[in-house]
């Protein structure tokens, strides 16, 4: 019984995280998102990739799903996240909601987490 509790608790600790931010994926229509949308599922992991040399946004953070670019963290919501990544903090994303909204920038809502 004690072994089971220790294993269950270890798994819980390994997946502990803090929700940092919820955002829509910006620029969805300009990248692979439109083509891949029907394959995405709520809960899927998203990679957040810092683009320090992005000519359009010094705080750019690219959002990838299964190695494909689907957009960016919105410009008006990325400064604090960019700073955290630049300081070496790891951030993870996941798909929180999918919608066939008319506005392509409202089709994928993501949650961004920091591991504990």
N, C-alpha and C positions, 0 to 999 in steps of 0.2 A: 504494500500500500504506500509506504513512504517513497519507494522508487518511482511509482507512477506519479505521485504528487510532485516530486523533484523534476521529472521529465516534463510534465504538463506546465509547471511554473517556468522552467527554462525556455520552453517554446513561447510562452506568453511574454517573457522579458525580451526575447530575441525579436519579437514583432512589435514591441512597444514603440509608439511614435506620438508626436505632437502635431496636430493640424495647424499649419502656419497660415494658409491662405486658400481661398476658393476663388477660381477665376475661370472665365471662358478662354478657349484657345483662339487667339487673334490670327488673322491671315489664313484661316482654314482653307478658303477657296483658292489661294495662290500656291498651295503646296499639294502633297499627296493625299490630304485628308478626304477630299471629295471622292477620289477613286477607292479609298480604303474604308470609308464610313460604314458600309454594310458588314464589314468583318469585325468591327470594334464592338466591345462589350463593356458594360459597367463593371468596374473593378480591375480592368486591364491596367498594367503598369505603364507609366509614361516616363521617359528619360528627359531630364532637364539639362541642357548643354549650354554652358556660358559661351557667348560669342564676344570676347573682349575687343576684337578688331572689327566689329560690325560698323560700317560707314554710316548707317542710318540711325543707330541707337547704341550709345556707349554702354547701356545696361542690358543689352539684348540677351534673352535666354530662349534658346530654341527648344521646341517641344517635339519629341520623337515617340512614335509608337512602333514597336517591333523594328527599330532601325530606320524607319521612314519619317521624314520631316512632315509634320501635320500643321505646324504653325509656330506661334511664339506666345510667351507670357505677354499680356497686353503692356504696352509702353508705360501707361499711367499706373501700373501696378508692379513693376519689376525692379525698381531701384533698391528696395530693402533686400529682396531675394538675391539680386546680383551682388550686393555687398556681402551677404552671408556666404555665397559660393566663393567669392574672391578671398574671404577670410579662411577658406578651407572647410567650411561646414557642408556636409552632404545634405541634399534635399532630394526627395523622391516625389513622384507624381502618380496619380491614378485617375482613371476616368470615373467621375462621380455621376454624370448624367449625360445621356445622348438624346438629341431632339432633331427632328427634321424641320427645324425652324426656318422661316423664309430668309432670315438674316444668317448667312454662313458663319458669322462670328459668334453665334449663339447656339451652335450645333453640338459642341463638345464642352462640357463643364468639367473642370479638373479640380482635384484637391491636391494641395502641395503639403508634404509632411517633412518634418525633421525627425530622424531617429533619436531615441533616448540613449 
